[in-house]
Amino acid sequence: MPDRRLLVKLWLATMSVFLLPTVLLCTGDVTNDGLSWSTAYDVVMDLVFYAVLAVLFAVYAYGALHRRARGTGLPVTVEALAATQEHTFPADRATRLRAGLPMCERAWDVLSGEEIHFRWRPFRGRRSVGGTVTFDSASGEARLRIDADENLTAGLGLRRASAFVALCQIVRLVSR
């Protein structure tokens, strides 16, 4: 069952991008044609068109998030849009994380020690999220924390969930 709150947030984010073109188009219709019933109909149809287009973009983004989380055990909820994601790995996967993280091509600027600090590219571009892995010596567990900066969380679609996408990729890397 899809998370409706996540779909609504994705739709609102998309509508905020479409808001300016919609207002400009509607204002142009009213300015050029004057106030009439046909102009009102055109304005309403423009609004409906952009709302439906935004719904399609939101459903696509939700599907892409769901596909990236498949097989990781991570739930795709409204928390996927949070700028900070945290996950705990058991002891056996913590050793895989410590060994595999510096070798991965998406990770760079890896600083090892008691804590591992790194940058991770969740997409193909140059933008990245910051990550920290802390290890609990008593239980052997590793705690991963991923923070996305304002440039990524202010974007549209999957960029808003860049920390969640990076978390899915790291969980998949460790689960192999």
Solvent accessible surface area in square Angstrom, and as a share of the most:
residue,aa,sasa,rsa
1,M,199,0.89
2,P,64,0.40
3,D,29,0.15
4,R,167,0.61
5,R,148,0.54
6,L,0,0.00
7,L,42,0.21
8,V,79,0.46
9,K,100,0.42
10,L,2,0.01
11,W,75,0.26
12,L,95,0.47
13,A,13,0.10
14,T,4,0.03
15,M,37,0.17
16,S,74,0.48
17,V,78,0.45
18,F,30,0.12
19,L,103,0.51
20,L,120,0.60
21,P,58,0.36
22,T,2,0.01
23,V,74,0.42
24,L,113,0.56
25,L,79,0.39
26,C,16,0.10
27,T,76,0.44
28,G,28,0.27
29,D,31,0.16
30,V,56,0.32
31,T,105,0.61
32,N,126,0.65
33,D,92,0.47
34,G,31,0.30
35,L,161,0.80
36,S,55,0.35
37,W,227,0.80
38,S,75,0.48
39,T,2,0.01
40,A,46,0.36
41,Y,137,0.52
42,D,59,0.31
43,V,28,0.16
44,V,81,0.46
45,M,87,0.39
46,D,28,0.14
47,L,85,0.42
48,V,72,0.41
49,F,122,0.51
50,Y,37,0.14
51,A,30,0.23
52,V,81,0.47
53,L,53,0.26
54,A,0,0.00
55,V,69,0.40
56,L,108,0.54
57,F,94,0.39
58,A,3,0.03
59,V,81,0.47
60,Y,152,0.58
61,A,5,0.04
62,Y,30,0.12
63,G,37,0.35
64,A,5,0.04
65,L,0,0.00
66,H,94,0.42
67,R,131,0.48
68,R,59,0.22
69,A,6,0.04
70,R,151,0.55
71,G,78,0.75
72,T,21,0.12
73,G,76,0.73
74,L,24,0.12
75,P,95,0.60
76,V,17,0.10
77,T,43,0.25
78,V,20,0.12
79,E,101,0.45
80,A,2,0.02
81,L,21,0.10
82,A,43,0.33
83,A,41,0.32
84,T,52,0.30
85,Q,20,0.09
86,E,75,0.34
87,H,50,0.22
88,T,51,0.30
89,F,2,0.01
90,P,68,0.43
91,A,47,0.36
92,D,84,0.44
93,R,85,0.31
94,A,4,0.03
95,T,93,0.54
96,R,104,0.38
97,L,0,0.00
98,R,108,0.39
99,A,71,0.55
100,G,22,0.22
101,L,0,0.00
102,P,60,0.38
103,M,165,0.74
104,C,26,0.15
105,E,153,0.68
106,R,65,0.24
107,A,11,0.08
108,W,115,0.41
109,D,88,0.46
110,V,39,0.22
111,L,111,0.55
112,S,83,0.54
113,G,41,0.40
114,E,161,0.72
115,E,74,0.33
116,I,1,0.01
117,H,79,0.35
118,F,7,0.03
119,R,78,0.29
120,W,3,0.01
121,R,75,0.27
122,P,1,0.01
123,F,41,0.17
124,R,227,0.83
125,G,43,0.41
126,R,225,0.82
127,R,121,0.44
128,S,9,0.06
129,V,1,0.00
130,G,14,0.13
131,G,6,0.06
132,T,33,0.19
133,V,0,0.00
134,T,48,0.28
135,F,48,0.20
136,D,72,0.37
137,S,117,0.75
138,A,99,0.77
139,S,61,0.39
140,G,29,0.28
141,E,71,0.32
142,A,1,0.00
143,R,112,0.41
144,L,0,0.00
145,R,105,0.38
146,I,0,0.00
147,D,56,0.29
148,A,12,0.10
149,D,68,0.35
150,E,132,0.59
151,N,101,0.52
152,L,2,0.01
153,T,26,0.15
154,A,71,0.55
155,G,21,0.21
156,L,73,0.36
157,G,16,0.15
158,L,30,0.15
159,R,100,0.36
160,R,66,0.24
161,A,0,0.00
162,S,0,0.00
163,A,1,0.01
164,F,6,0.03
165,V,0,0.00
166,A,0,0.00
167,L,4,0.02
168,C,0,0.00
169,Q,32,0.14
170,I,0,0.00
171,V,2,0.01
172,R,91,0.33
173,L,38,0.19
174,V,2,0.01
175,S,44,0.28
176,R,201,0.73
